[in-house]
Amino acid sequence: MGAKFNAQDTKSAMKWAFDDDEAFQTVAAAHGLYAARMLDELAGRIAGEVDADFAEWRKSHPDATRQQLDAKRQDILEERMSRSGGAAFSWAAGNLSRTTFVITDAANLSAIEAAKAEDARFAAFKEMAEKVAGLAPGPQGKFMGLMVDKAKEAIFGKVKSSSEDKAREGADTALEVSQGMFTDLTVATMMRHGLFGDPAVPAKTHPYHYKDFSPGADGHFMDDGKVLARDEMNADQLDSYKEWLGLSDVGRVLGRPGDAIEDGFDAAKNYYGRGS
């Protein structure tokens, strides 16, 4: 029921793929799209659970004020993110992050300084990481005409080697980029399904609760209700996005999925990263 990989077999296969740009690109793009679809479907289930619980509560509280309704819906959302559909979403995010580590580690992408071929593959993976949130499926879990071949064209069409530029910052490593990719994908999916709360209230877990992240501010990092891909953000927007992700109130809904992604990478590093 998904992209499951045996560690040693994957490493052997991906060592071969490391010598073949197209094979590597296909694996990376396919995994990104699979992850987008799975997380989208699970986020949709959470939204459905929240809607059902809220409708039942509202029916039994016909005299509730607007403020009470808004507060109750937010309480239901935060509670659902910690169990039931939210637990399944976090579990999937953790599993998908482990698979991402296996692909990254097996392809030796973290050794970006050495050869031109390694630089080209790192560039390919980095661009895929920056674009994948924009490839997430739309409402009801439907892809908008994007199959793997089309995704490959969109993601890798302009990749160029940067072998002559070996001065890379420490944060610009394949594993950190791939972990950031799944954080971004998770956030984009949750936002699309309203799992950061109502922007009209605005809920304390939504960016619009904060003036610095709201429309009109330099740090506004959304467009038409969706989080911009990182490569579409300017410096102010990216700083604001990172700041928002780290807010304690945002952790009330993002905490468990975020922890699952981090734990997934750590677990994969301890298991899959052993040996050669």
Backbone as CSV, one residue per row, in Angstrom:
resi,resn,N_x,N_y,N_z,CA_x,CA_y,CA_z,C_x,C_y,C_z
1,MET,0.822,-1.199,0.000,0.000,0.000,0.000,0.860,1.254,0.000
2,GLY,1.965,1.185,-0.738,2.765,2.386,-0.775,4.183,2.100,-1.174
3,ALA,4.988,3.144,-1.129,6.374,3.050,-1.551,7.230,2.565,-0.393
4,LYS,7.359,1.233,-0.259,8.159,0.654,0.806,9.459,0.135,0.218
5,PHE,10.554,0.346,0.935,11.861,0.006,0.414,12.637,-0.810,1.439
6,ASN,13.240,-1.915,1.001,14.195,-2.640,1.804,15.519,-1.892,1.754
7,ALA,16.140,-1.685,2.919,17.305,-0.799,2.981,18.435,-1.238,2.062
8,GLN,18.888,-2.494,2.203,20.051,-2.915,1.448,19.753,-3.019,-0.043
9,ASP,18.566,-3.556,-0.392,18.201,-3.659,-1.805,18.079,-2.277,-2.435
10,THR,17.515,-1.340,-1.673,17.372,0.015,-2.207,18.729,0.650,-2.438
11,LYS,19.643,0.456,-1.490,20.976,1.028,-1.666,21.642,0.460,-2.915
12,SER,21.500,-0.859,-3.116,22.109,-1.465,-4.302,21.498,-0.897,-5.571
13,ALA,20.164,-0.804,-5.582,19.482,-0.283,-6.768,19.830,1.171,-7.016
14,MET,19.865,1.968,-5.933,20.106,3.382,-6.107,21.563,3.695,-6.413
15,LYS,22.482,2.801,-6.057,23.859,2.998,-6.498,23.937,2.905,-8.018
16,TRP,23.120,2.022,-8.569,23.012,1.974,-10.036,22.337,3.239,-10.551
17,ALA,21.269,3.648,-9.868,20.532,4.834,-10.309,21.396,6.083,-10.215
18,PHE,22.338,6.063,-9.305,23.219,7.216,-9.155,24.025,7.467,-10.423
19,ASP,24.189,6.448,-11.245,24.895,6.607,-12.517,23.950,6.917,-13.664
20,ASP,22.687,7.094,-13.386,21.692,7.304,-14.431,20.762,8.428,-13.993
21,ASP,20.940,9.605,-14.593,20.127,10.752,-14.206,18.633,10.478,-14.287
22,GLU,18.205,9.884,-15.388,16.766,9.707,-15.598,16.170,8.747,-14.597
23,ALA,16.915,7.675,-14.277,16.404,6.725,-13.286,16.260,7.401,-11.928
24,PHE,17.259,8.170,-11.545,17.175,8.873,-10.269,16.019,9.863,-10.254
25,GLN,15.898,10.622,-11.320,14.831,11.619,-11.391,13.458,10.966,-11.299
26,THR,13.300,9.830,-11.948,12.018,9.138,-11.924,11.661,8.695,-10.516
27,VAL,12.628,8.113,-9.806,12.372,7.662,-8.439,12.021,8.846,-7.545
28,ALA,12.812,9.913,-7.630,12.574,11.070,-6.773,11.223,11.719,-7.054
29,ALA,10.900,11.905,-8.336,9.626,12.534,-8.694,8.444,11.658,-8.310
30,ALA,8.568,10.345,-8.551,7.465,9.438,-8.228,7.204,9.419,-6.728
31,HIS,8.270,9.390,-5.945,8.085,9.384,-4.497,7.455,10.692,-4.022
32,GLY,7.890,11.823,-4.588,7.301,13.097,-4.199,5.817,13.163,-4.496
33,LEU,5.419,12.679,-5.653,4.005,12.714,-6.016,3.188,11.723,-5.195
34,TYR,3.771,10.556,-4.918,3.075,9.579,-4.075,2.839,10.154,-2.676
35,ALA,3.871,10.800,-2.129,3.743,11.401,-0.808,2.664,12.478,-0.805
36,ALA,2.641,13.295,-1.848,1.643,14.355,-1.940,0.235,13.774,-1.942
37,ARG,0.034,12.721,-2.708,-1.304,12.126,-2.792,-1.723,11.505,-1.467
38,MET,-0.811,10.750,-0.829,-1.178,10.103,0.431,-1.512,11.134,1.503
39,LEU,-0.659,12.138,1.662,-0.914,13.143,2.688,-2.195,13.924,2.399
40,ASP,-2.468,14.175,1.119,-3.680,14.893,0.757,-4.928,14.102,1.146
41,GLU,-4.910,12.814,0.862,-6.075,11.987,1.190,-6.300,11.921,2.693
42,LEU,-5.216,11.779,3.469,-5.352,11.697,4.916,-5.761,13.037,5.515
43,ALA,-5.258,14.130,4.971,-5.668,15.452,5.454,-7.149,15.679,5.183
44,GLY,-7.623,15.189,4.038,-9.046,15.301,3.730,-9.912,14.558,4.729
45,ARG,-9.424,13.420,5.203,-10.174,12.663,6.211,-10.262,13.439,7.523
46,ILE,-9.156,14.072,7.909,-9.175,14.866,9.144,-10.199,15.994,9.007
47,ALA,-10.166,16.696,7.879,-11.111,17.793,7.664,-12.555,17.289,7.757
48,GLY,-12.800,16.105,7.217,-14.134,15.524,7.302,-14.528,15.211,8.736
49,GLU,-13.588,14.704,9.525,-13.871,14.412,10.932,-14.190,15.693,11.697
50,VAL,-13.417,16.738,11.413,-13.657,18.019,12.088,-15.039,18.552,11.723
51,ASP,-15.385,18.508,10.452,-16.699,18.996,10.008,-17.827,18.221,10.679
52,ALA,-17.688,16.894,10.764,-18.741,16.063,11.355,-18.892,16.352,12.847
53,ASP,-17.761,16.434,13.553,-17.830,16.718,14.991,-18.420,18.093,15.258
54,PHE,-18.029,19.068,14.445,-18.519,20.427,14.652,-20.009,20.524,14.357
55,ALA,-20.440,19.862,13.302,-21.870,19.891,12.964,-22.708,19.281,14.088
56,GLU,-22.203,18.191,14.679,-22.934,17.553,15.776,-23.000,18.478,16.994
57,TRP,-21.876,19.126,17.312,-21.864,20.034,18.465,-22.768,21.232,18.215
58,ARG,-22.717,21.755,17.011,-23.533,22.935,16.698,-25.026,22.600,16.792
59,LYS,-25.385,21.411,16.379,-26.788,20.988,16.437,-27.279,20.920,17.879
60,SER,-26.383,20.514,18.773,-26.766,20.381,20.179,-26.594,21.685,20.956
61,HIS,-26.076,22.715,20.299,-25.891,24.026,20.936,-26.429,25.119,20.003
62,PRO,-27.733,25.127,19.780,-28.321,26.055,18.804,-28.166,27.527,19.183
63,ASP,-27.930,27.823,20.464,-27.845,29.207,20.903,-26.403,29.701,21.033
64,ALA,-25.458,28.911,20.543,-24.050,29.299,20.665,-23.776,30.575,19.886
65,THR,-22.959,31.428,20.450,-22.579,32.665,19.767,-21.522,32.368,18.703
66,ARG,-21.297,33.364,17.852,-20.272,33.207,16.824,-18.912,32.937,17.445
67,GLN,-18.623,33.642,18.525,-17.345,33.444,19.208,-17.234,32.031,19.772
68,GLN,-18.311,31.533,20.348,-18.309,30.174,20.887,-18.159,29.141,19.774
69,LEU,-18.815,29.381,18.647,-18.707,28.458,17.518,-17.276,28.401,16.990
70,ASP,-16.675,29.578,16.830,-15.298,29.629,16.329,-14.349,28.923,17.286
71,ALA,-14.523,29.174,18.581,-13.644,28.563,19.573,-13.817,27.048,19.603
72,LYS,-15.046,26.585,19.500,-15.293,25.147,19.548,-14.721,24.451,18.325
73,ARG,-14.887,25.049,17.163,-14.331,24.441,15.951,-12.810,24.322,16.050
74,GLN,-12.171,25.343,16.582,-10.728,25.292,16.740,-10.332,24.204,17.746
75,ASP,-11.091,24.093,18.823,-10.810,23.036,19.805,-10.933,21.651,19.173
76,ILE,-11.964,21.466,18.363,-12.164,20.177,17.700,-11.009,19.888,16.747
77,LEU,-10.600,20.912,15.990,-9.487,20.741,15.054,-8.220,20.317,15.788
78,GLU,-7.876,21.027,16.841,-6.653,20.703,17.570,-6.735,19.319,18.192
79,GLU,-7.904,18.949,18.680,-8.065,17.623,19.279,-7.959,16.533,18.232
80,ARG,-8.535,16.758,17.074,-8.478,15.759,15.997,-7.067,15.588,15.449
81,MET,-6.270,16.635,15.491,-4.888,16.513,15.015,-4.047,15.649,15.943
82,SER,-4.540,15.371,17.139,-3.773,14.579,18.096,-4.232,13.127,18.164
83,ARG,-5.293,12.770,17.444,-5.771,11.381,17.475,-6.505,11.060,16.185
84,SER,-6.947,9.838,16.050,-7.766,9.408,14.921,-7.096,9.783,13.596
85,GLY,-7.776,10.596,12.772,-7.215,10.951,11.480,-5.896,11.684,11.595
86,GLY,-5.749,12.521,12.631,-4.496,13.225,12.834,-3.347,12.281,13.136
87,ALA,-3.615,11.240,13.905,-2.580,10.257,14.212,-2.157,9.511,12.953
88,ALA,-3.119,9.176,12.096,-2.799,8.489,10.842,-1.972,9.386,9.930
89,PHE,-2.310,10.668,9.911,-1.563,11.631,9.099,-0.114,11.719,9.568
90,SER,0.086,11.816,10.879,1.437,11.894,11.426,2.220,10.620,11.151
91,TRP,1.568,9.488,11.298,2.230,8.203,11.041,2.683,8.129,9.589
92,ALA,1.835,8.550,8.670,2.198,8.524,7.253,3.356,9.471,6.975
93,ALA,3.330,10.654,7.576,4.412,11.614,7.368,5.741,11.035,7.836
94,GLY,5.716,10.318,8.948,6.932,9.694,9.443,7.444,8.614,8.515
95,ASN,6.542,7.775,8.033,6.941,6.704,7.112,7.494,7.266,5.808
96,LEU,6.838,8.270,5.274,7.292,8.871,4.017,8.648,9.544,4.188
97,SER,8.892,10.108,5.347,10.188,10.742,5.578,11.293,9.695,5.636
98,ARG,10.993,8.517,6.172,12.002,7.452,6.198,12.356,7.020,4.787
99,THR,11.342,6.894,3.939,11.599,6.527,2.551,12.459,7.578,1.863
100,THR,12.177,8.831,2.151,12.970,9.904,1.558,14.426,9.806,1.981
101,PHE,14.660,9.490,3.248,16.040,9.327,3.697,16.716,8.196,2.936
102,VAL,16.014,7.081,2.750,16.613,5.941,2.054,17.029,6.339,0.641
103,ILE,16.159,7.028,-0.071,16.485,7.464,-1.434,17.691,8.390,-1.408
104,THR,17.662,9.356,-0.493,18.738,10.338,-0.429,20.064,9.693,-0.055
105,ASP,20.021,8.880,0.991,21.246,8.250,1.473,21.804,7.274,0.454
106,ALA,20.922,6.474,-0.134,21.383,5.471,-1.091,22.018,6.103,-2.312
107,ALA,21.526,7.269,-2.694,22.071,7.934,-3.867,23.318,8.765,-3.542
108,ASN,23.717,8.740,-2.269,24.918,9.470,-1.857,24.838,10.957,-2.161
109,LEU,23.646,11.533,-1.996,23.474,12.928,-2.385,24.076,13.913,-1.405
110,SER,24.380,13.456,-0.200,24.928,14.413,0.760,26.392,14.727,0.486
111,ALA,27.062,13.922,-0.355,28.455,14.210,-0.732,28.452,15.070,-1.974
112,ILE,28.106,16.349,-1.836,27.885,17.198,-3.005,29.144,17.889,-3.485
113,GLU,30.231,17.794,-2.725,31.414,18.573,-3.076,32.266,17.914,-4.142
114,ALA,32.133,16.598,-4.319,33.150,15.849,-5.038,33.123,16.033,-6.547
115,ALA,32.110,15.496,-7.200,32.153,15.384,-8.655,31.027,16.161,-9.310
116,LYS,31.206,16.422,-10.584,30.189,17.140,-11.346,28.877,16.371,-11.353
117,ALA,28.946,15.051,-11.492,27.730,14.243,-11.506,26.985,14.362,-10.193
118,GLU,27.714,14.384,-9.084,27.065,14.507,-7.785,26.410,15.873,-7.650
119,ASP,27.087,16.921,-8.142,26.501,18.250,-8.107,25.191,18.303,-8.894
120,ALA,25.185,17.672,-10.052,23.994,17.690,-10.891,22.845,16.977,-10.197
121,ARG,23.131,15.851,-9.539,22.073,15.120,-8.860,21.583,15.880,-7.633
122,PHE,22.497,16.516,-6.951,22.053,17.332,-5.823,21.160,18.467,-6.294
123,ALA,21.547,19.118,-7.376,20.721,20.195,-7.917,19.345,19.685,-8.297
124,ALA,19.292,18.488,-8.884,18.010,17.900,-9.266,17.148,17.645,-8.044
125,PHE,17.769,17.091,-7.000,16.986,16.797,-5.806,16.534,18.077,-5.120
126,LYS,17.421,19.076,-5.062,17.061,20.331,-4.419,15.894,21.009,-5.136
127,GLU,15.928,21.004,-6.447,14.834,21.631,-7.184,13.541,20.865,-6.991
128,MET,13.637,19.537,-6.959,12.447,18.738,-6.674,11.908,19.082,-5.289
129,ALA,12.800,19.247,-4.314,12.384,19.571,-2.962,11.652,20.906,-2.914
130,GLU,12.145,21.885,-3.663,11.541,23.214,-3.629,10.210,23.273,-4.370
131,LYS,10.019,22.405,-5.330,8.820,22.451,-6.162,7.710,21.523,-5.704
132,VAL,8.028,20.519,-4.866,7.084,19.435,-4.653,5.777,19.910,-4.015
133,ALA,5.848,20.925,-3.147,4.615,21.406,-2.543,3.650,21.934,-3.596
134,GLY,4.175,22.518,-4.664,3.334,23.019,-5.738,2.728,21.928,-6.590
135,LEU,3.257,20.700,-6.444,2.720,19.582,-7.210,1.691,18.782,-6.428
136,ALA,1.405,19.215,-5.228,0.444,18.485,-4.414,-0.916,18.469,-5.098
137,PRO,-1.668,17.388,-4.897,-2.973,17.278,-5.552,-3.956,18.309,-5.031
138,GLY,-4.960,18.569,-5.830,-5.951,19.559,-5.463,-7.056,18.973,-4.604
139,PRO,-8.184,19.643,-4.507,-9.283,19.183,-3.661,-9.735,17.775,-4.018
140,GLN,-10.238,17.089,-3.009,-10.711,15.705,-3.146,-9.602,14.744,-3.590
141,GLY,-8.353,15.115,-3.368,-7.251,14.213,-3.673,-7.001,14.001,-5.145
142,LYS,-7.485,14.891,-6.006,-7.310,14.709,-7.450,-6.045,15.407,-7.929
143,PHE,-5.275,14.707,-8.758,-4.143,15.361,-9.386,-4.659,16.221,-10.538
144,MET,-3.986,17.321,-10.735,-4.399,18.222,-11.808,-3.596,17.940,-13.066
145,GLY,-3.803,16.745,-13.617,-3.178,16.392,-14.880,-1.699,16.088,-14.784
146,LEU,-1.150,15.985,-13.558,0.286,15.769,-13.412,0.590,14.291,-13.186
147,MET,1.177,13.658,-14.155,1.694,12.311,-14.002,3.205,12.417,-13.871
148,VAL,3.844,11.294,-13.642,5.275,11.334,-13.357,6.064,11.972,-14.493
149,ASP,5.749,11.627,-15.746,6.504,12.200,-16.860,6.385,13.716,-16.880
150,LYS,5.179,14.216,-16.643,4.972,15.659,-16.636,5.687,16.287,-15.451
151,ALA,5.648,15.591,-14.319,6.325,16.105,-13.140,7.822,16.181,-13.367
152,LYS,8.370,15.167,-14.020,9.801,15.172,-14.318,10.165,16.393,-15.158
153,GLU,9.318,16.677,-16.137,9.578,17.827,-16.998,9.547,19.121,-16.199
154,ALA,8.558,19.233,-15.318,8.408,20.457,-14.545,9.522,20.630,-13.527
155,ILE,9.935,19.519,-12.915,10.908,19.596,-11.842,12.328,19.682,-12.362
156,PHE,12.649,18.863,-13.342,14.037,18.704,-13.738,14.403,19.379,-15.056
157,GLY,13.445,20.036,-15.683,13.696,20.558,-17.015,14.803,21.592,-17.094
158,LYS,15.056,22.308,-16.000,16.049,23.377,-16.058,17.238,23.125,-15.137
159,VAL,17.423,21.861,-14.744,18.535,21.551,-13.868,19.855,21.710,-14.598
160,LYS,20.782,22.382,-13.981,22.110,22.544,-14.560,23.150,22.182,-13.505
161,SER,24.256,21.646,-13.954,25.328,21.302,-13.026,25.968,22.562,-12.477
162,SER,26.355,22.497,-11.237,27.068,23.620,-10.625,28.374,23.122,-10.025
163,SER,29.054,22.237,-10.745,30.250,21.594,-10.201,31.368,22.567,-9.907
164,GLU,31.393,23.702,-10.601,32.466,24.650,-10.375,32.244,25.479,-9.113
165,ASP,31.013,25.469,-8.641,30.709,26.231,-7.432,30.603,25.261,-6.261
166,LYS,31.704,25.048,-5.586,31.743,24.047,-4.521,31.551,24.648,-3.132
167,ALA,31.377,25.945,-3.079,31.195,26.600,-1.784,29.720,26.590,-1.422
168,ARG,29.303,25.564,-0.708,27.900,25.446,-0.308,27.783,25.663,1.193
169,GLU,26.714,26.319,1.588,26.488,26.539,3.009,26.110,25.219,3.672
170,GLY,26.377,25.124,4.982,26.121,23.879,5.702,24.673,23.437,5.638
171,ALA,23.759,24.400,5.612,22.341,24.029,5.595,21.901,23.493,4.247
172,ASP,22.726,23.712,3.237,22.340,23.341,1.874,22.800,21.924,1.566
173,THR,22.410,20.975,2.380,22.755,19.575,2.178,21.507,18.823,1.762
174,ALA,21.726,17.695,1.104,20.590,16.951,0.563,19.635,16.480,1.645
175,LEU,20.172,15.988,2.749,19.286,15.465,3.787,18.462,16.570,4.422
176,GLU,19.067,17.726,4.657,18.311,18.824,5.242,17.267,19.349,4.263
177,VAL,17.635,19.394,2.992,16.675,19.840,1.983,15.510,18.861,1.893
178,SER,15.810,17.562,1.892,14.734,16.579,1.764,13.835,16.586,2.994
179,GLN,14.397,16.803,4.185,13.564,16.907,5.382,12.709,18.172,5.317
180,GLY,13.306,19.273,4.846,12.529,20.493,4.676,11.418,20.327,3.663
181,MET,11.689,19.541,2.611,10.681,19.291,1.596,9.434,18.675,2.210
182,PHE,9.615,17.689,3.074,8.440,17.036,3.642,7.744,17.887,4.681
183,THR,8.488,18.747,5.345,7.823,19.719,6.209,6.966,20.660,5.372
184,ASP,7.536,21.175,4.278,6.781,22.076,3.407,5.574,21.386,2.789
185,LEU,5.765,20.154,2.341,4.659,19.415,1.738,3.544,19.188,2.749
186,THR,3.934,18.840,3.971,2.950,18.621,5.027,2.184,19.903,5.329
187,VAL,2.907,21.005,5.463,2.275,22.290,5.766,1.337,22.708,4.638
188,ALA,1.795,22.581,3.381,0.965,22.974,2.243,-0.312,22.151,2.190
189,THR,-0.211,20.855,2.471,-1.380,19.982,2.445,-2.351,20.328,3.557
190,MET,-1.820,20.531,4.751,-2.678,20.898,5.880,-3.384,22.228,5.630
191,MET,-2.656,23.199,5.077,-3.263,24.502,4.819,-4.391,24.379,3.799
192,ARG,-4.180,23.579,2.777,-5.181,23.444,1.727,-6.478,22.834,2.265
193,HIS,-6.362,22.017,3.298,-7.557,21.378,3.870,-8.068,22.097,5.122
194,GLY,-7.549,23.284,5.389,-8.056,24.065,6.511,-7.611,23.582,7.872
195,LEU,-6.513,22.826,7.931,-6.093,22.243,9.199,-5.251,23.182,10.056
196,PHE,-5.066,24.418,9.599,-4.476,25.442,10.441,-5.539,26.413,10.945
197,GLY,-6.793,26.043,10.772,-7.881,26.845,11.285,-8.413,27.844,10.277
198,ASP,-9.421,28.566,10.686,-10.148,29.500,9.820,-9.365,30.800,9.663
199,PRO,-9.008,31.172,8.432,-8.288,32.438,8.234,-9.162,33.659,8.481
200,ALA,-10.477,33.494,8.449,-11.376,34.629,8.630,-11.491,35.036,10.096
201,VAL,-11.227,34.114,11.024,-11.407,34.433,12.450,-10.428,35.507,12.943
202,PRO,-9.112,35.400,12.692,-8.363,34.222,12.256,-7.930,33.375,13.452
203,ALA,-7.863,32.059,13.229,-7.467,31.137,14.284,-6.021,31.384,14.691
204,LYS,-5.722,31.104,15.952,-4.368,31.375,16.464,-3.306,30.494,15.824
205,THR,-3.738,29.417,15.156,-2.784,28.547,14.471,-2.585,28.941,13.010
206,HIS,-3.327,29.919,12.532,-3.244,30.358,11.136,-2.311,31.569,11.023
207,PRO,-1.581,31.690,9.905,-0.693,32.850,9.747,-1.391,34.197,9.907
208,TYR,-2.659,34.280,9.497,-3.342,35.573,9.510,-3.711,36.035,10.918
209,HIS,-3.457,35.207,11.916,-3.627,35.644,13.295,-2.573,36.689,13.649
210,TYR,-1.504,36.738,12.835,-0.369,37.608,13.105,-0.249,38.662,12.002
211,LYS,-0.155,39.910,12.413,-0.102,41.016,11.455,1.061,40.873,10.481
212,ASP,2.218,40.430,10.973,3.410,40.357,10.134,3.323,39.313,9.032
213,PHE,2.376,38.376,9.151,2.236,37.323,8.148,0.970,37.486,7.308
214,SER,0.227,38.541,7.539,-1.072,38.739,6.905,-0.947,39.469,5.572
215,PRO,-2.002,39.445,4.745,-1.967,40.169,3.470,-1.595,41.631,3.669
216,GLY,-0.713,42.105,2.806,-0.252,43.478,2.895,1.073,43.631,3.607
217,ALA,1.443,42.637,4.420,2.720,42.685,5.126,3.839,42.191,4.214
218,ASP,5.042,42.667,4.442,6.188,42.226,3.643,6.411,40.726,3.762
219,GLY,6.041,40.184,4.918,6.274,38.764,5.149,5.110,37.860,4.796
220,HIS,4.121,38.371,4.073,2.974,37.546,3.684,3.432,36.456,2.714
221,PHE,3.353,35.196,3.126,3.928,34.092,2.343,2.871,33.169,1.746
222,MET,1.655,33.698,1.558,0.581,32.901,0.983,0.004,33.585,-0.247
223,ASP,-0.664,32.787,-1.079,-1.337,33.317,-2.263,-2.603,32.514,-2.490
224,ASP,-3.743,33.178,-2.490,-5.037,32.520,-2.716,-5.244,31.364,-1.733
225,GLY,-4.878,31.588,-0.477,-5.108,30.597,0.562,-4.106,29.467,0.612
226,LYS,-3.072,29.526,-0.221,-2.078,28.460,-0.263,-0.705,29.019,0.111
227,VAL,0.101,28.174,0.737,1.465,28.555,1.077,2.315,28.537,-0.191
228,LEU,3.065,29.604,-0.422,3.951,29.651,-1.578,5.058,28.601,-1.449
229,ALA,5.521,28.078,-2.581,6.706,27.235,-2.573,7.896,28.093,-2.176
230,ARG,8.887,27.494,-1.542,10.021,28.279,-1.037,10.731,29.055,-2.139
231,ASP,10.830,28.460,-3.323,11.561,29.160,-4.380,10.763,30.321,-4.949
232,GLU,9.499,30.471,-4.547,8.688,31.612,-4.952,8.667,32.703,-3.881
233,MET,9.241,32.416,-2.701,9.273,33.391,-1.615,10.486,34.297,-1.743
234,ASN,10.298,35.572,-1.403,11.453,36.449,-1.269,12.027,36.280,0.143
235,ALA,13.083,37.024,0.465,13.758,36.843,1.743,12.840,37.128,2.929
236,ASP,12.028,38.188,2.836,11.113,38.520,3.926,10.072,37.429,4.126
237,GLN,9.532,36.922,3.021,8.524,35.882,3.114,9.092,34.591,3.709
238,LEU,10.293,34.230,3.277,10.905,33.004,3.789,11.204,33.132,5.275
239,ASP,11.711,34.275,5.702,11.971,34.489,7.126,10.677,34.397,7.933
240,SER,9.609,34.983,7.407,8.324,34.947,8.105,7.773,33.528,8.167
241,TYR,7.890,32.814,7.068,7.415,31.428,7.024,8.130,30.583,8.073
242,LYS,9.443,30.696,8.152,10.206,29.928,9.134,9.838,30.339,10.558
243,GLU,9.634,31.648,10.750,9.246,32.129,12.078,7.887,31.568,12.468
244,TRP,6.937,31.589,11.545,5.596,31.076,11.822,5.642,29.588,12.168
245,LEU,6.425,28.815,11.429,6.523,27.381,11.707,6.995,27.104,13.128
246,GLY,7.813,28.013,13.666,8.371,27.789,14.992,7.528,28.309,16.139
247,LEU,6.374,28.912,15.859,5.537,29.455,16.922,4.875,28.338,17.728
248,SER,4.795,28.534,19.022,4.232,27.494,19.889,2.772,27.210,19.575
249,ASP,2.004,28.248,19.261,0.591,28.013,18.941,0.428,27.172,17.679
250,VAL,1.291,27.371,16.698,1.222,26.582,15.468,1.501,25.114,15.777
251,GLY,2.338,24.875,16.770,2.628,23.507,17.178,1.425,22.753,17.698
252,ARG,0.346,23.458,18.008,-0.864,22.780,18.489,-1.481,21.897,17.411
253,VAL,-1.207,22.212,16.131,-1.697,21.356,15.047,-0.567,20.725,14.241
254,LEU,0.571,21.429,14.143,1.693,20.919,13.353,2.655,20.069,14.177
255,GLY,2.534,20.136,15.501,3.498,19.484,16.367,3.697,18.009,16.092
256,ARG,2.617,17.238,16.052,2.768,15.795,15.876,3.271,15.418,14.488
257,PRO,2.720,15.992,13.409,3.307,15.681,12.097,4.766,16.109,11.990
258,GLY,5.095,17.286,12.514,6.474,17.753,12.452,7.417,16.843,13.215
259,ASP,6.995,16.418,14.406,7.811,15.486,15.186,7.969,14.158,14.454
260,ALA,6.896,13.714,13.794,6.954,12.439,13.074,7.967,12.491,11.937
261,ILE,8.015,13.622,11.230,8.986,13.767,10.145,10.407,13.740,10.702
262,GLU,10.630,14.479,11.763,11.968,14.499,12.363,12.347,13.123,12.886
263,ASP,11.407,12.459,13.571,11.682,11.119,14.092,11.926,10.131,12.964
264,GLY,11.200,10.298,11.856,11.378,9.406,10.718,12.775,9.499,10.138
265,PHE,13.274,10.718,9.984,14.632,10.896,9.478,15.664,10.344,10.458
266,ASP,15.432,10.589,11.757,16.375,10.091,12.753,16.396,8.563,12.768
267,ALA,15.206,7.945,12.722,15.138,6.492,12.749,15.784,5.887,11.512
268,ALA,15.524,6.502,10.355,16.112,5.993,9.119,17.629,6.154,9.134
269,LYS,18.084,7.250,9.692,19.536,7.473,9.764,20.192,6.405,10.624
270,ASN,19.539,6.054,11.727,20.095,5.043,12.628,20.072,3.650,12.023
271,TYR,19.023,3.365,11.210,18.888,2.017,10.650,19.470,1.887,9.259
272,TYR,18.942,2.710,8.345,19.336,2.595,6.944,20.728,3.148,6.706
273,GLY,21.155,4.085,7.563,22.440,4.711,7.336,23.628,3.884,7.782
274,ARG,23.366,2.733,8.408,24.485,1.919,8.867,25.091,1.149,7.729
275,GLY,26.396,1.113,7.698,27.055,0.324,6.668,27.080,1.047,5.346
276,SER,27.387,0.307,4.269,27.488,0.928,2.953,26.567,0.233,1.985
